[in-house]
Amino acid sequence: MVGLLEAPEYTDRFKLLLATNDAPLDEEVRSFTEITAEKGELRNKVNRQINRLKDSMDYLIALQEKAEWEIANYNTIRAPHRRLPDDMLSEIFFQCANEDLFQQNTDRIGKDQNIITSLDNRQAPWVLTRVCKRWRATVLSLPRLW
């Protein structure tokens, strides 16, 4: 296969014609016309094969992307947090709210350390209500968070 990609062996006459502006003989013109037609047919055959391979690659890439998308969807459904019991989820939510309270307290040096507001929609419990329907229902059922 490597031999196919090597430079062709040209005759000295052919090299001379390539290197100069000399006109070829009538016999050479006929020969070069035939060779050019043969090479054109070969090029067209190779182009058709390349196009078939490109089509095959496009098809395989589409199959790969579909499989990746399906794997991601199944992994989303299998995610462990979806199987957490509500009481464990509630405890996690309380910890999130406590973390937000701690952050608020460290941000308010010199101010009342015990004030927490449930009106800040950038923190728990508000952000937790925007994750999914189950989380919203769980957060809203926990008055201690508010």
C-alpha positions as CSV (number, residue, x, y, z in Angstrom):
1,M,0.0,0.0,0.0
2,V,2.9,2.4,0.7
3,G,4.1,1.9,-2.9
4,L,0.8,3.4,-4.1
5,L,1.6,6.7,-2.4
6,E,5.1,7.0,-3.7
7,A,5.9,9.3,-6.5
8,P,5.6,7.7,-9.9
9,E,8.6,6.8,-12.0
10,Y,8.7,9.2,-15.0
11,T,10.8,8.8,-18.1
12,D,13.5,11.3,-18.8
13,R,11.5,12.7,-21.7
14,F,8.5,13.2,-19.4
15,K,10.7,15.0,-16.8
16,L,12.1,17.2,-19.6
17,L,8.6,18.1,-20.8
18,L,7.6,19.0,-17.2
19,A,10.7,21.1,-16.6
20,T,10.6,23.0,-19.9
21,N,8.0,24.7,-22.1
22,D,8.7,22.3,-25.0
23,A,5.7,21.0,-26.9
24,P,5.1,17.2,-26.7
25,L,5.0,15.1,-29.9
26,D,1.6,14.1,-31.4
27,E,2.2,10.5,-30.3
28,E,3.0,11.7,-26.7
29,V,-0.1,13.9,-26.6
30,R,-2.3,10.8,-27.5
31,S,-0.5,8.7,-24.9
32,F,-0.8,11.4,-22.2
33,T,-4.5,11.8,-23.1
34,E,-5.1,8.1,-22.6
35,I,-3.1,8.1,-19.3
36,T,-5.0,11.2,-18.1
37,A,-8.3,9.5,-18.8
38,E,-7.2,6.4,-16.9
39,K,-6.1,8.5,-14.0
40,G,-9.3,10.4,-14.1
41,E,-11.3,7.2,-13.9
42,L,-9.1,6.0,-11.0
43,R,-9.7,9.4,-9.2
44,N,-13.4,9.1,-9.7
45,K,-13.4,5.6,-8.3
46,V,-11.4,6.7,-5.3
47,N,-13.7,9.6,-4.7
48,R,-16.8,7.3,-4.7
49,Q,-15.1,5.1,-2.2
50,I,-14.2,8.1,0.0
51,N,-17.8,9.3,-0.2
52,R,-19.1,5.8,0.9
53,L,-16.6,5.8,3.8
54,K,-17.7,9.3,4.8
55,D,-21.3,8.2,4.7
56,S,-20.4,5.2,6.9
57,M,-18.5,7.4,9.3
58,D,-21.4,9.8,9.5
59,Y,-23.8,6.9,10.3
60,L,-21.4,5.5,12.9
61,I,-20.9,8.9,14.6
62,A,-24.7,9.3,14.7
63,L,-25.0,5.9,16.3
64,Q,-22.3,6.7,18.8
65,E,-24.0,10.1,19.7
66,K,-27.3,8.3,20.2
67,A,-25.8,5.7,22.4
68,E,-24.0,8.4,24.5
69,W,-27.3,10.3,24.8
70,E,-29.2,7.2,25.9
71,I,-26.5,6.3,28.4
72,A,-26.7,9.8,29.9
73,N,-30.5,9.5,30.2
74,Y,-30.3,6.1,31.9
75,N,-27.6,7.3,34.2
76,T,-29.7,10.3,35.1
77,I,-32.6,8.1,36.1
78,R,-30.3,5.7,38.0
79,A,-28.7,8.6,40.0
80,P,-28.4,7.7,43.7
81,H,-30.0,10.9,45.0
82,R,-33.3,9.9,43.4
83,R,-33.5,7.0,45.8
84,L,-32.8,8.9,49.0
85,P,-35.7,8.6,51.5
86,D,-37.5,11.8,52.3
87,D,-36.2,11.9,55.9
88,M,-32.6,11.7,54.7
89,L,-33.3,14.4,52.0
90,S,-34.9,16.6,54.7
91,E,-31.7,16.3,56.8
92,I,-29.6,17.3,53.9
93,F,-31.8,20.3,53.3
94,F,-31.5,21.3,57.0
95,Q,-27.7,21.1,56.6
96,C,-27.8,23.3,53.5
97,A,-29.9,25.8,55.4
98,N,-27.4,25.7,58.3
99,E,-24.5,26.2,55.9
100,D,-26.3,29.3,54.4
101,L,-26.8,30.6,58.0
102,F,-23.2,30.1,58.8
103,Q,-22.2,31.9,55.6
104,Q,-24.6,34.8,56.4
105,N,-23.2,35.0,60.0
106,T,-19.6,35.2,58.7
107,D,-20.6,37.9,56.3
108,R,-22.2,40.0,59.0
109,I,-19.4,40.6,61.4
110,G,-20.5,43.0,64.1
111,K,-24.2,42.5,63.3
112,D,-26.9,40.4,64.9
113,Q,-25.5,36.8,64.6
114,N,-28.9,35.0,65.0
115,I,-30.9,36.6,62.2
116,I,-31.6,34.4,59.2
117,T,-34.1,35.4,56.5
118,S,-36.0,33.0,54.3
119,L,-36.6,35.9,51.9
120,D,-33.2,35.6,50.2
121,N,-34.1,33.6,47.1
122,R,-30.4,32.8,46.3
123,Q,-30.1,30.6,49.4
124,A,-31.8,27.6,51.0
125,P,-34.6,26.9,51.2
126,W,-35.5,28.8,48.0
127,V,-32.8,27.3,45.8
128,L,-33.8,23.8,46.9
129,T,-37.4,24.4,45.7
130,R,-36.2,24.9,42.2
131,V,-34.4,21.6,41.6
132,C,-37.3,19.3,41.0
133,K,-41.0,18.6,42.0
134,R,-40.0,16.2,44.7
135,W,-37.5,18.5,46.3
136,R,-40.0,21.4,46.2
137,A,-42.7,19.3,47.9
138,T,-40.2,18.1,50.5
139,V,-38.9,21.6,51.3
140,L,-42.4,23.1,51.5
141,S,-43.4,20.3,54.0
142,L,-40.6,21.4,56.4
143,P,-41.6,24.4,58.4
144,R,-38.3,24.3,60.3
145,L,-36.5,25.5,57.1
146,W,-38.6,28.7,56.9
